[in-house]
């Protein structure tokens, strides 16, 4: 089991300097990763300031040397695949291979897509996600890419350099369990970062739900390469092992420390820093 800290890209964490300070503190305290939301708008009223997640992660990268960093999760459908591939590659090279790409549909669709005149039909967004991820993976190969798809046309393009990590930067797929389509999507990539019907954001899922998810995704996996299962919730400053241990036994490989979305401390630097400095629930 490895341990990450999960923060939104708004409020206090819209400031890259705050994210860099938190990342450095997390590394000192023994955490393994820092995962940042990828939203265009904050959830609070009045609306908080929002930072670009990739700029925030660059600040975190420059403040650390071992911490895995990434998004959880980027709505690939509202990104141009060639631009996202280039951004992630550049950060992976900056960090020496410490980046993960969390990818999903994005939510809420009306705010993250509809407010900007983009499609909100989940099936349309899912198709854009799949086509985009396929293109990103091909760009990362370093080979010449030609593509004629429903949403994207590419004519003999080769993007260099490639990421440090081979064959690609790990891609973790977000989705809601027990919805099956996002879990089948995850089985084609390198990890799954699910939300659960029996546990809201910030609350640990049941062992049974994690075990069922692991079994389902495993039944659709091809090959035996590393595959991560990222689950999370909030643990106290001391303890927490009794929560995390059974989830590890059920097949989880990452514990992602995250506050409930309605917590007043969700986007508050000092409150999150106190939990980070107490260390992970190993």
C-alpha positions in Angstrom: 0.0 0.0 0.0 1.2 3.5 -0.9 -0.3 6.8 0.5 -1.3 10.0 -1.3 -2.7 13.3 -0.3 -5.7 14.6 -2.3 -6.4 18.3 -2.7 -8.7 20.5 -4.8 -7.3 23.0 -7.2 -9.2 25.9 -5.7 -9.3 27.9 -2.5 -5.9 28.1 -0.8 -4.6 25.5 -3.3 -5.2 27.8 -6.3 -1.8 29.2 -5.2 1.1 27.2 -6.6 3.3 28.2 -3.7 0.8 26.7 -1.2 0.8 23.5 -3.2 4.6 23.4 -3.3 4.8 23.9 0.4 2.2 21.1 1.0 4.0 18.8 -1.4 7.4 19.3 0.4 5.7 18.7 3.8 4.1 15.5 2.5 7.4 14.2 1.2 9.1 14.9 4.6 6.3 13.2 6.5 6.5 10.0 4.5 3.6 10.3 2.0 4.1 8.7 -1.4 2.0 10.9 -3.6 0.0 14.2 -4.1 -3.1 14.1 -6.3 -4.8 17.4 -7.5 -8.3 17.9 -8.8 -8.8 19.2 -12.3 -11.8 21.5 -12.1 -12.7 24.7 -13.9 -14.9 26.0 -11.1 -14.8 25.6 -7.3 -17.8 24.1 -5.4 -18.1 26.8 -2.8 -20.3 29.9 -2.6 -19.0 32.5 -3.3 -16.9 30.8 -6.0 -13.3 30.4 -4.8 -10.2 31.1 -6.9 -9.1 28.2 -9.1 -5.6 27.2 -10.3 -4.5 25.2 -13.3 -3.7 21.7 -12.0 -0.7 21.2 -14.2 0.9 24.5 -13.1 0.2 23.5 -9.5 1.8 20.1 -10.1 4.8 21.7 -11.6 5.3 23.7 -8.4 4.9 20.5 -6.4 7.5 18.8 -8.7 10.1 21.5 -8.2 9.6 21.2 -4.4 10.1 17.4 -4.2 12.3 14.6 -5.3 10.4 11.4 -4.6 6.7 12.2 -4.5 4.4 10.8 -7.2 2.2 13.6 -8.5 -0.8 13.6 -10.8 -4.4 14.6 -11.4 -7.5 12.9 -10.1 -9.0 13.3 -12.4 -8.6 15.2 -15.7 -11.6 15.3 -18.0 -9.8 14.4 -21.2 -12.8 15.2 -23.3 -12.3 18.9 -22.7 -8.6 18.8 -23.5 -6.9 18.6 -26.9 -5.1 15.2 -26.8 -1.9 16.5 -28.4 -1.6 19.3 -25.9 -2.4 17.2 -22.9 0.2 14.6 -24.1 2.8 17.3 -24.4 2.0 18.8 -20.9 2.2 15.4 -19.2 5.4 14.4 -21.0 7.1 17.6 -20.0 6.2 17.2 -16.3 7.2 13.5 -16.4 10.6 14.5 -17.7 10.9 17.3 -15.2 10.3 14.8 -12.3 12.3 12.0 -13.7 9.2 9.8 -14.1 7.0 10.6 -11.1 3.8 11.5 -12.9 0.4 9.7 -13.1 -2.5 10.8 -15.3 -5.9 10.3 -13.6 -8.6 10.5 -16.3 -12.3 10.4 -16.3 -15.5 12.0 -17.7 -15.4 14.9 -15.3 -18.2 16.1 -13.0 -20.5 17.9 -12.8 -20.9 17.8 -16.6 -23.2 20.9 -16.7 -20.6 23.1 -15.0 -17.4 21.5 -16.4 -18.7 21.2 -20.0 -22.2 22.7 -20.5 -21.3 26.1 -19.1 -18.7 26.5 -21.8 -20.9 25.3 -24.7 -19.5 21.7 -24.7 -21.4 18.5 -24.9 -22.9 17.1 -21.7 -24.3 13.8 -22.9 -22.2 11.2 -20.9 -22.0 8.8 -23.8 -20.6 11.6 -26.1 -18.1 12.6 -23.4 -17.1 9.0 -22.8 -16.4 8.5 -26.5 -14.3 11.7 -26.5 -12.4 10.3 -23.4 -11.6 7.0 -25.1 -10.5 8.5 -28.4 -8.4 11.1 -26.6 -6.7 8.5 -24.3 -5.9 6.4 -27.4 -4.3 9.3 -29.1 -2.3 10.4 -26.0 -1.0 6.8 -25.7 0.1 6.8 -29.3 1.8 10.2 -29.0 3.7 9.0 -26.0 5.1 6.1 -28.0 7.2 8.5 -30.1 6.0 6.9 -33.3 4.4 8.9 -36.1 0.6 9.1 -35.6 -2.0 9.2 -38.3 -5.6 9.1 -37.1 -9.0 9.7 -38.7 -11.6 9.5 -35.9 -15.0 10.9 -35.0 -13.6 13.9 -33.1 -9.9 14.1 -34.0 -7.9 14.1 -37.2 -4.1 13.7 -37.2 -1.9 13.7 -40.3 1.5 12.1 -39.7 2.5 13.8 -36.4 5.3 12.7 -34.2 5.6 14.2 -30.7 9.1 14.2 -29.2 10.5 13.8 -26.6 8.7 10.9 -25.1 7.9 10.5 -21.4 10.6 9.0 -19.1 8.2 6.3 -18.0 7.8 3.5 -20.5 5.7 2.3 -22.2 3.8 5.3 -21.0 2.9 7.5 -18.0 0.5 5.4 -15.9 -3.1 6.2 -16.6 -5.6 5.7 -13.8 -9.3 5.8 -14.7 -11.9 7.4 -12.4 -15.5 6.3 -12.3 -18.4 5.2 -9.9 -18.6 1.6 -8.8 -20.8 -0.4 -9.4 -21.1 1.3 -12.8 -19.5 -1.2 -15.1 -18.4 0.8 -18.2 -15.7 2.9 -16.5 -14.4 -0.2 -14.8 -14.0 -2.0 -18.1 -12.3 1.2 -19.4 -9.9 1.1 -16.4 -9.0 -2.6 -17.1 -7.5 -1.4 -20.4 -5.1 1.0 -18.6 -2.9 1.0 -15.5 -5.2 1.7 -12.6 -8.6 2.5 -11.3 -9.5 5.4 -8.9 -13.2 4.8 -8.1 -15.9 6.5 -6.2 -18.3 4.1 -4.5 -22.1 4.1 -4.2 -21.7 3.1 -0.5 -19.2 5.9 0.4 -19.2 9.6 -0.5 -15.9 11.4 -1.2 -13.9 11.6 2.0 -15.4 8.3 3.4 -13.7 4.9 3.2 -15.6 2.4 1.0 -16.6 -1.0 2.4 -14.2 -3.9 2.1 -16.9 -5.8 0.2 -17.2 -3.1 -2.4 -13.5 -2.9 -2.9 -13.2 -6.7 -3.2 -16.0 -6.8 -5.7 -14.5 -4.0 -7.8 -11.0 -5.7 -7.8 -12.5 -9.0 -8.9 -14.5 -7.4 -11.7 -11.7 -5.3 -13.1 -9.3 -8.3 -12.8 -11.7 -10.4 -14.8 -11.4 -7.9 -17.7 -7.6 -7.3 -17.5 -5.2 -8.7 -20.1 -1.7 -9.3 -19.1 -0.1 -9.2 -15.7 1.5 -5.8 -15.5 1.2 -3.6 -12.4 -2.3 -2.3 -11.9 -3.2 0.2 -9.1 -6.4 0.4 -7.2 -6.8 3.9 -5.5 -9.3 4.2 -2.7 -9.5 6.9 -0.1 -11.2 8.8 2.7 -10.3 10.8 5.8 -8.3 9.3 8.7 -7.6 10.9 12.0 -4.2 12.4 13.0 -3.3 9.2 14.8 -4.5 5.8 13.9 -6.3 4.9 10.7 -4.5 1.6 10.2 -7.7 -0.3 11.1 -9.4 1.4 8.2 -6.7 1.0 5.6 -5.4 -2.5 6.4 -8.5 -4.4 5.4 -8.8 -2.4 2.2 -5.2 -3.4 1.3 -6.1 -7.0 1.9 -9.1 -6.5 -0.4 -6.7 -5.4 -3.2 -6.3 -1.6 -2.8 -2.8 -0.5 -3.6 -3.1 3.3 -2.8 -4.8 5.0 0.1 -5.7 8.5 -0.9 -6.2 10.8 2.1 -9.1 13.1 1.2 -11.7 15.2 3.0 -15.4 15.2 2.4 -16.5 17.7 -0.2 -18.6 19.6 2.3 -15.8 19.9 4.9 -15.0 23.5 5.7 -11.3 22.4 5.6 -11.4 20.9 2.1 -9.5 23.8 0.5 -7.8 25.2 3.6 -4.0 25.0 3.6 -3.4 25.0 7.4 -6.0 22.3 8.2 -4.7 20.0 5.4 -1.1 20.7 6.4 -1.8 19.5 10.0 -3.1 16.2 8.7 -0.2 15.8 6.2 2.5 16.5 8.9 1.0 13.7 11.1 2.0 11.2 8.4 0.2 8.5 6.5 -1.8 5.7 8.3 0.8 3.0 7.7 
